[in-house]
Amino acid sequence: MEKVGLNITPKEFKQLSKWAEEVYNIAVVVDYFCETQPEIEECYNLAPVIKNLRNNADILNAFFIDNEKQ
């Protein structure tokens, strides 16, 4: 993966990291709900979108976790 220089302060990095974690946690909860309620048509239709959101949020959250100490 190509390294990209970010021009943000440690405080801004921490805030972005917090938001990434919150998005991931929301995606996990919504994914679980959609998975356990397949009889609700809207959940059934949203399930693939939510899975994609959860995967992308996981990658974003992992980026912040991996770069937290740098």
Distance bins in CASP14 RR format, pairs under 12 A and 6 or more apart:
PFRMAT RR
TARGET T0000
AUTHOR 0000-0000-0000
RMODE 2
METHOD distances of the structure
MODEL  1
1 59 0 0 0 0 0 1 0 0 0 0 0
1 62 0 0 0 0 0 1 0 0 0 0 0
1 63 0 0 0 0 1 0 0 0 0 0 0
1 66 0 0 0 0 0 1 0 0 0 0 0
1 67 0 0 0 0 0 1 0 0 0 0 0
3 63 0 0 0 0 0 1 0 0 0 0 0
3 66 0 0 0 0 0 1 0 0 0 0 0
3 67 0 0 0 0 1 0 0 0 0 0 0
3 70 0 0 0 0 0 1 0 0 0 0 0
4 63 0 0 0 0 0 1 0 0 0 0 0
4 67 0 0 0 0 0 1 0 0 0 0 0
5 13 0 0 0 0 0 1 0 0 0 0 0
5 67 0 0 0 0 0 1 0 0 0 0 0
5 70 0 0 0 0 0 1 0 0 0 0 0
6 12 0 0 0 0 1 0 0 0 0 0 0
6 13 1 0 0 1 0 0 0 0 0 0 0
6 16 0 0 0 0 1 0 0 0 0 0 0
6 17 0 0 0 0 0 1 0 0 0 0 0
6 63 0 0 0 0 0 1 0 0 0 0 0
6 64 0 0 0 0 0 1 0 0 0 0 0
6 67 0 0 0 0 1 0 0 0 0 0 0
6 70 0 0 0 0 0 1 0 0 0 0 0
7 13 0 0 0 0 0 1 0 0 0 0 0
8 14 0 0 0 0 1 0 0 0 0 0 0
8 15 0 0 0 0 1 0 0 0 0 0 0
8 16 1 0 0 1 0 0 0 0 0 0 0
8 17 0 0 0 0 0 1 0 0 0 0 0
8 64 0 0 0 0 0 1 0 0 0 0 0
8 67 0 0 0 0 0 1 0 0 0 0 0
9 15 0 0 0 0 1 0 0 0 0 0 0
9 16 0 0 0 0 0 1 0 0 0 0 0
10 16 0 0 0 0 0 1 0 0 0 0 0
10 17 0 0 0 0 0 1 0 0 0 0 0
10 67 0 0 0 0 0 1 0 0 0 0 0
10 68 0 0 0 0 1 0 0 0 0 0 0
10 69 0 0 0 0 0 1 0 0 0 0 0
10 70 0 0 0 0 0 1 0 0 0 0 0
11 17 0 0 0 0 0 1 0 0 0 0 0
11 18 0 0 0 0 0 1 0 0 0 0 0
12 18 0 0 0 0 0 1 0 0 0 0 0
12 19 0 0 0 0 0 1 0 0 0 0 0
12 64 0 0 0 0 0 1 0 0 0 0 0
13 19 0 0 0 0 0 1 0 0 0 0 0
13 20 0 0 0 0 0 1 0 0 0 0 0
13 63 0 0 0 0 0 1 0 0 0 0 0
13 64 1 0 0 1 0 0 0 0 0 0 0
13 65 0 0 0 0 0 1 0 0 0 0 0
13 67 1 0 0 1 0 0 0 0 0 0 0
13 68 0 0 0 0 1 0 0 0 0 0 0
13 69 0 0 0 0 0 1 0 0 0 0 0
13 70 0 0 0 0 1 0 0 0 0 0 0
14 20 0 0 0 0 0 1 0 0 0 0 0
14 21 0 0 0 0 0 1 0 0 0 0 0
14 64 0 0 0 0 1 0 0 0 0 0 0
14 67 0 0 0 0 0 1 0 0 0 0 0
14 68 0 0 0 0 1 0 0 0 0 0 0
15 21 0 0 0 0 0 1 0 0 0 0 0
15 22 0 0 0 0 0 1 0 0 0 0 0
15 64 0 0 0 0 0 1 0 0 0 0 0
16 22 0 0 0 0 0 1 0 0 0 0 0
16 23 0 0 0 0 0 1 0 0 0 0 0
16 60 0 0 0 0 1 0 0 0 0 0 0
16 61 0 0 0 0 0 1 0 0 0 0 0
16 63 0 0 0 0 1 0 0 0 0 0 0
16 64 1 0 0 1 0 0 0 0 0 0 0
16 67 0 0 0 0 0 1 0 0 0 0 0
16 68 0 0 0 0 0 1 0 0 0 0 0
17 23 0 0 0 0 0 1 0 0 0 0 0
17 24 0 0 0 0 0 1 0 0 0 0 0
17 60 0 0 0 0 1 0 0 0 0 0 0
17 61 0 0 0 0 1 0 0 0 0 0 0
17 62 0 0 0 0 0 1 0 0 0 0 0
17 63 0 0 0 0 1 0 0 0 0 0 0
17 64 1 1 0 0 0 0 0 0 0 0 0
17 65 1 0 0 1 0 0 0 0 0 0 0
17 66 0 0 0 0 0 1 0 0 0 0 0
17 67 0 0 0 0 1 0 0 0 0 0 0
17 68 1 0 0 1 0 0 0 0 0 0 0
17 69 0 0 0 0 0 1 0 0 0 0 0
18 24 0 0 0 0 0 1 0 0 0 0 0
18 25 0 0 0 0 0 1 0 0 0 0 0
18 61 0 0 0 0 0 1 0 0 0 0 0
18 64 0 0 0 0 1 0 0 0 0 0 0
18 65 0 0 0 0 0 1 0 0 0 0 0
18 68 0 0 0 0 0 1 0 0 0 0 0
19 25 0 0 0 0 0 1 0 0 0 0 0
19 26 0 0 0 0 0 1 0 0 0 0 0
19 57 0 0 0 0 0 1 0 0 0 0 0
19 60 0 0 0 0 1 0 0 0 0 0 0
19 61 0 0 0 0 1 0 0 0 0 0 0
19 64 0 0 0 0 1 0 0 0 0 0 0
20 26 0 0 0 0 0 1 0 0 0 0 0
20 27 0 0 0 0 0 1 0 0 0 0 0
20 56 0 0 0 0 0 1 0 0 0 0 0
20 57 1 0 0 1 0 0 0 0 0 0 0
20 58 0 0 0 0 1 0 0 0 0 0 0
20 59 0 0 0 0 1 0 0 0 0 0 0
20 60 1 0 1 0 0 0 0 0 0 0 0
20 61 1 0 1 0 0 0 0 0 0 0 0
20 62 0 0 0 0 1 0 0 0 0 0 0
20 63 1 0 0 1 0 0 0 0 0 0 0
20 64 1 0 1 0 0 0 0 0 0 0 0
20 65 0 0 0 0 1 0 0 0 0 0 0
20 66 0 0 0 0 0 1 0 0 0 0 0
20 67 0 0 0 0 0 1 0 0 0 0 0
20 68 0 0 0 0 0 1 0 0 0 0 0
21 27 0 0 0 0 0 1 0 0 0 0 0
21 28 0 0 0 0 0 1 0 0 0 0 0
21 57 0 0 0 0 1 0 0 0 0 0 0
21 58 0 0 0 0 0 1 0 0 0 0 0
21 60 0 0 0 0 1 0 0 0 0 0 0
21 61 1 0 1 0 0 0 0 0 0 0 0
21 62 0 0 0 0 0 1 0 0 0 0 0
21 63 0 0 0 0 0 1 0 0 0 0 0
21 64 1 0 0 1 0 0 0 0 0 0 0
21 65 0 0 0 0 1 0 0 0 0 0 0
21 68 0 0 0 0 0 1 0 0 0 0 0
22 28 0 0 0 0 0 1 0 0 0 0 0
22 29 0 0 0 0 0 1 0 0 0 0 0
22 57 0 0 0 0 1 0 0 0 0 0 0
22 60 0 0 0 0 0 1 0 0 0 0 0
22 61 0 0 0 0 1 0 0 0 0 0 0
22 64 0 0 0 0 0 1 0 0 0 0 0
23 29 0 0 0 0 0 1 0 0 0 0 0
23 30 0 0 0 0 0 1 0 0 0 0 0
23 53 0 0 0 0 1 0 0 0 0 0 0
23 54 0 0 0 0 1 0 0 0 0 0 0
23 56 0 0 0 0 1 0 0 0 0 0 0
23 57 1 0 1 0 0 0 0 0 0 0 0
23 58 0 0 0 0 1 0 0 0 0 0 0
23 59 0 0 0 0 0 1 0 0 0 0 0
23 60 1 0 0 1 0 0 0 0 0 0 0
23 61 1 0 0 1 0 0 0 0 0 0 0
23 64 0 0 0 0 0 1 0 0 0 0 0
24 30 0 0 0 0 0 1 0 0 0 0 0
24 31 0 0 0 0 0 1 0 0 0 0 0
24 53 0 0 0 0 1 0 0 0 0 0 0
24 54 1 0 0 1 0 0 0 0 0 0 0
24 55 0 0 0 0 0 1 0 0 0 0 0
24 56 0 0 0 0 1 0 0 0 0 0 0
24 57 1 0 1 0 0 0 0 0 0 0 0
24 58 1 0 1 0 0 0 0 0 0 0 0
24 59 0 0 0 0 1 0 0 0 0 0 0
24 60 1 0 0 1 0 0 0 0 0 0 0
24 61 1 0 1 0 0 0 0 0 0 0 0
24 62 0 0 0 0 1 0 0 0 0 0 0
24 63 0 0 0 0 0 1 0 0 0 0 0
24 64 0 0 0 0 1 0 0 0 0 0 0
24 65 0 0 0 0 0 1 0 0 0 0 0
25 31 0 0 0 0 0 1 0 0 0 0 0
25 32 0 0 0 0 0 1 0 0 0 0 0
25 54 0 0 0 0 0 1 0 0 0 0 0
25 57 0 0 0 0 1 0 0 0 0 0 0
25 58 0 0 0 0 0 1 0 0 0 0 0
25 61 0 0 0 0 1 0 0 0 0 0 0
26 32 0 0 0 0 0 1 0 0 0 0 0
26 33 0 0 0 0 0 1 0 0 0 0 0
26 50 0 0 0 0 1 0 0 0 0 0 0
26 53 0 0 0 0 1 0 0 0 0 0 0
26 54 0 0 0 0 1 0 0 0 0 0 0
26 57 0 0 0 0 1 0 0 0 0 0 0
26 61 0 0 0 0 0 1 0 0 0 0 0
27 33 0 0 0 0 0 1 0 0 0 0 0
27 34 0 0 0 0 0 1 0 0 0 0 0
27 46 0 0 0 0 0 1 0 0 0 0 0
27 49 0 0 0 0 0 1 0 0 0 0 0
27 50 1 0 0 1 0 0 0 0 0 0 0
27 51 0 0 0 0 1 0 0 0 0 0 0
27 52 0 0 0 0 1 0 0 0 0 0 0
27 53 1 0 1 0 0 0 0 0 0 0 0
27 54 1 0 1 0 0 0 0 0 0 0 0
27 55 0 0 0 0 1 0 0 0 0 0 0
27 56 0 0 0 0 1 0 0 0 0 0 0
27 57 1 0 1 0 0 0 0 0 0 0 0
27 58 1 0 0 1 0 0 0 0 0 0 0
27 59 0 0 0 0 0 1 0 0 0 0 0
27 60 0 0 0 0 0 1 0 0 0 0 0
27 61 0 0 0 0 1 0 0 0 0 0 0
28 34 0 0 0 0 0 1 0 0 0 0 0
28 35 0 0 0 0 0 1 0 0 0 0 0
28 50 0 0 0 0 1 0 0 0 0 0 0
28 51 0 0 0 0 0 1 0 0 0 0 0
28 53 0 0 0 0 0 1 0 0 0 0 0
28 54 1 0 0 1 0 0 0 0 0 0 0
28 55 0 0 0 0 0 1 0 0 0 0 0
28 57 0 0 0 0 1 0 0 0 0 0 0
28 58 0 0 0 0 1 0 0 0 0 0 0
28 61 0 0 0 0 0 1 0 0 0 0 0
29 35 0 0 0 0 0 1 0 0 0 0 0
29 36 0 0 0 0 0 1 0 0 0 0 0
29 50 0 0 0 0 1 0 0 0 0 0 0
29 53 0 0 0 0 0 1 0 0 0 0 0
29 54 0 0 0 0 1 0 0 0 0 0 0
29 57 0 0 0 0 0 1 0 0 0 0 0
30 36 0 0 0 0 0 1 0 0 0 0 0
30 37 0 0 0 0 0 1 0 0 0 0 0
30 42 0 0 0 0 0 1 0 0 0 0 0
30 43 0 0 0 0 1 0 0 0 0 0 0
30 46 0 0 0 0 1 0 0 0 0 0 0
30 47 0 0 0 0 1 0 0 0 0 0 0
30 49 0 0 0 0 1 0 0 0 0 0 0
30 50 1 0 1 0 0 0 0 0 0 0 0
30 51 0 0 0 0 0 1 0 0 0 0 0
30 52 0 0 0 0 0 1 0 0 0 0 0
30 53 1 0 0 1 0 0 0 0 0 0 0
30 54 1 0 0 1 0 0 0 0 0 0 0
30 57 0 0 0 0 0 1 0 0 0 0 0
31 37 0 0 0 0 0 1 0 0 0 0 0
31 43 0 0 0 0 0 1 0 0 0 0 0
31 46 0 0 0 0 1 0 0 0 0 0 0
31 47 1 0 0 1 0 0 0 0 0 0 0
31 48 0 0 0 0 0 1 0 0 0 0 0
31 49 0 0 0 0 0 1 0 0 0 0 0
31 50 1 0 1 0 0 0 0 0 0 0 0
31 51 1 0 0 1 0 0 0 0 0 0 0
31 52 0 0 0 0 0 1 0 0 0 0 0
31 53 1 0 0 1 0 0 0 0 0 0 0
31 54 1 0 1 0 0 0 0 0 0 0 0
31 55 0 0 0 0 1 0 0 0 0 0 0
31 56 0 0 0 0 0 1 0 0 0 0 0
31 57 0 0 0 0 1 0 0 0 0 0 0
31 58 0 0 0 0 0 1 0 0 0 0 0
32 43 0 0 0 0 0 1 0 0 0 0 0
32 47 0 0 0 0 0 1 0 0 0 0 0
32 50 0 0 0 0 1 0 0 0 0 0 0
32 51 0 0 0 0 0 1 0 0 0 0 0
32 54 0 0 0 0 1 0 0 0 0 0 0
33 40 0 0 0 0 1 0 0 0 0 0 0
33 42 0 0 0 0 0 1 0 0 0 0 0
33 43 1 0 0 1 0 0 0 0 0 0 0
33 44 0 0 0 0 0 1 0 0 0 0 0
33 46 0 0 0 0 1 0 0 0 0 0 0
33 47 0 0 0 0 1 0 0 0 0 0 0
33 50 0 0 0 0 1 0 0 0 0 0 0
33 54 0 0 0 0 0 1 0 0 0 0 0
34 40 0 0 0 0 1 0 0 0 0 0 0
34 41 0 0 0 0 0 1 0 0 0 0 0
34 42 0 0 0 0 1 0 0 0 0 0 0
34 43 1 0 1 0 0 0 0 0 0 0 0
34 44 1 0 0 1 0 0 0 0 0 0 0
34 45 0 0 0 0 1 0 0 0 0 0 0
34 46 1 0 1 0 0 0 0 0 0 0 0
34 47 1 0 1 0 0 0 0 0 0 0 0
34 48 0 0 0 0 1 0 0 0 0 0 0
34 49 0 0 0 0 1 0 0 0 0 0 0
34 50 1 0 1 0 0 0 0 0 0 0 0
34 51 0 0 0 0 1 0 0 0 0 0 0
34 52 0 0 0 0 0 1 0 0 0 0 0
34 53 0 0 0 0 0 1 0 0 0 0 0
34 54 0 0 0 0 1 0 0 0 0 0 0
35 43 0 0 0 0 1 0 0 0 0 0 0
35 44 0 0 0 0 0 1 0 0 0 0 0
35 46 0 0 0 0 0 1 0 0 0 0 0
35 47 1 0 0 1 0 0 0 0 0 0 0
35 48 0 0 0 0 0 1 0 0 0 0 0
35 50 0 0 0 0 1 0 0 0 0 0 0
35 51 0 0 0 0 1 0 0 0 0 0 0
35 54 0 0 0 0 0 1 0 0 0 0 0
36 43 0 0 0 0 1 0 0 0 0 0 0
36 44 0 0 0 0 0 1 0 0 0 0 0
36 47 0 0 0 0 0 1 0 0 0 0 0
37 43 1 0 1 0 0 0 0 0 0 0 0
37 44 0 0 0 0 1 0 0 0 0 0 0
37 45 0 0 0 0 0 1 0 0 0 0 0
37 46 0 0 0 0 0 1 0 0 0 0 0
37 47 0 0 0 0 1 0 0 0 0 0 0
37 50 0 0 0 0 0 1 0 0 0 0 0
38 44 1 0 1 0 0 0 0 0 0 0 0
38 45 0 0 0 0 0 1 0 0 0 0 0
38 46 0 0 0 0 0 1 0 0 0 0 0
38 47 1 0 0 1 0 0 0 0 0 0 0
40 46 0 0 0 0 1 0 0 0 0 0 0
40 47 0 0 0 0 0 1 0 0 0 0 0
41 47 0 0 0 0 0 1 0 0 0 0 0
42 49 0 0 0 0 0 1 0 0 0 0 0
42 50 0 0 0 0 0 1 0 0 0 0 0
43 49 0 0 0 0 0 1 0 0 0 0 0
43 50 0 0 0 0 1 0 0 0 0 0 0
43 51 0 0 0 0 0 1 0 0 0 0 0
44 50 0 0 0 0 0 1 0 0 0 0 0
46 52 0 0 0 0 0 1 0 0 0 0 0
46 53 0 0 0 0 1 0 0 0 0 0 0
46 54 0 0 0 0 0 1 0 0 0 0 0
47 53 0 0 0 0 0 1 0 0 0 0 0
47 54 0 0 0 0 0 1 0 0 0 0 0
48 54 0 0 0 0 0 1 0 0 0 0 0
48 55 0 0 0 0 0 1 0 0 0 0 0
49 55 0 0 0 0 0 1 0 0 0 0 0
49 56 0 0 0 0 0 1 0 0 0 0 0
50 56 0 0 0 0 0 1 0 0 0 0 0
50 57 0 0 0 0 0 1 0 0 0 0 0
51 57 0 0 0 0 0 1 0 0 0 0 0
51 58 0 0 0 0 0 1 0 0 0 0 0
52 58 0 0 0 0 0 1 0 0 0 0 0
52 59 0 0 0 0 0 1 0 0 0 0 0
53 59 0 0 0 0 0 1 0 0 0 0 0
53 60 0 0 0 0 0 1 0 0 0 0 0
54 60 0 0 0 0 0 1 0 0 0 0 0
54 61 0 0 0 0 0 1 0 0 0 0 0
55 61 0 0 0 0 0 1 0 0 0 0 0
55 62 0 0 0 0 0 1 0 0 0 0 0
56 62 0 0 0 0 0 1 0 0 0 0 0
56 63 0 0 0 0 0 1 0 0 0 0 0
57 63 0 0 0 0 0 1 0 0 0 0 0
57 64 0 0 0 0 0 1 0 0 0 0 0
58 64 0 0 0 0 0 1 0 0 0 0 0
58 65 0 0 0 0 0 1 0 0 0 0 0
59 65 0 0 0 0 0 1 0 0 0 0 0
59 66 0 0 0 0 0 1 0 0 0 0 0
60 66 0 0 0 0 0 1 0 0 0 0 0
60 67 0 0 0 0 0 1 0 0 0 0 0
61 67 0 0 0 0 0 1 0 0 0 0 0
61 68 0 0 0 0 0 1 0 0 0 0 0
62 68 0 0 0 0 0 1 0 0 0 0 0
63 70 0 0 0 0 0 1 0 0 0 0 0
64 70 0 0 0 0 0 1 0 0 0 0 0
END
